[in-house]
Amino acid sequence: MLQFVSLLVRTLFPQRSTHMDTATKQSLDFNTTTFPNQRTDAQALKAAANEIRRDIIRSLVRAGSGHSGGPLGSADVFAALYFGGVMRYRPEDMHWSGRDRFVLSAGHMAPVMYAALANAGCFPKEELGTLRKFNTRLQGHPGRDMHLPGVETSSGSLGQGISIAVGMAMADKLVDHSDRRVFTLTGDGELQEGSVWEAAMSASHFKLDNFCWIIDNNDCQIDGRLPEVMNVYPIVDKCVAFGFDTVVVDGHDPDDIMRGFDVFLTNQANGTGKPTAIVAKTYMGHGVSFMNDKFEWHGKPPSHDQAVAALEELAKM
């Protein structure tokens, strides 16, 4: 009888091998890899983007909640911004007065910003494992009051982050007369918020050539495709009409992303008086086949098994 019960338990509840458990644990563990912020080649930026993606998965599976799709899809843009010599900052001193600033207007995409900051060395990477935990500095939406290095303002109420970023750019150019740059990223669904266009109108009116607006154009939002929920197209024509020098880039091609940032840097250096909009064409969930271009992954994390599968795919990119 005892042998029968033992056999039944082993049949109903098979155990993974120790080797499998060890390998799985290693793939889910955070490492100590960091990346320098310097002009580099596409291969180096791809490596940084894929490490950001792996850390997003590792964070979300531990949190058990959060947004997968947008953060994975924008990882290449963040890699170029933080590790391509575009944005000036000091990982050891993110309060340096000469730093450029980044505002994540689409605050729900926080996992990608946290992963980029950790991979820059702004805080220990193992802290990514505290995402969305009680009393963590890595809240579900960025909180300035959490004192996490690199978080310039609280955000998450869509449409307001870009407005704050425009105010920062105004202060830098019109009050301090500095050469500091301000970057912000909005989702394309966020363009349905009227305050986005009020901010855009202000950036143009005040000739903020130190302001770079990145639009993550993956055509997805939590309820479906943009044209089905609330059509915001044509995005490029709207940005041009609001006075922006507008560039469309492949949001998964490091060289093309850098081309967009170079347009902005040139505009500022030449004092054109025109803000820059970079429309980055991306796929939600890029890098993980079962998430790719699926709006259903806007606001949910992977399960343990899905996380392991995702990390296996990302290891081959």
HUJO-V426690 format. One record per run of one state. SS is the DSSP state (2 for helix, 1 for strand, 0 for the rest). FROM is the first residue (numbers start at 0). TO is the last residue. If there is no record, write none. Layout:
SS;FROM;TO + SS;FROM;TO
This chain:
0;0;0 + 2;1;11 + 0;12;16 + 2;17;27 + 0;28;40 + 2;41;62 + 0;63;67 + 2;68;72 + 0;73;73 + 2;74;82 + 0;83;99 + 1;100;103 + 0;104;105 + 2;106;119 + 0;120;123 + 2;124;129 + 0;130;142 + 2;143;145 + 0;146;158 + 2;159;174 + 0;175;180 + 1;181;186 + 0;187;187 + 2;188;191 + 0;192;192 + 2;193;204 + 0;205;209 + 1;210;216 + 0;217;218 + 1;219;220 + 0;221;222 + 1;223;224 + 2;225;228 + 0;229;233 + 2;234;240 + 0;241;243 + 1;244;249 + 0;250;252 + 2;253;269 + 0;270;274 + 1;275;280 + 0;281;293 + 2;294;296 + 0;297;302 + 2;303;313 + 0;314;316
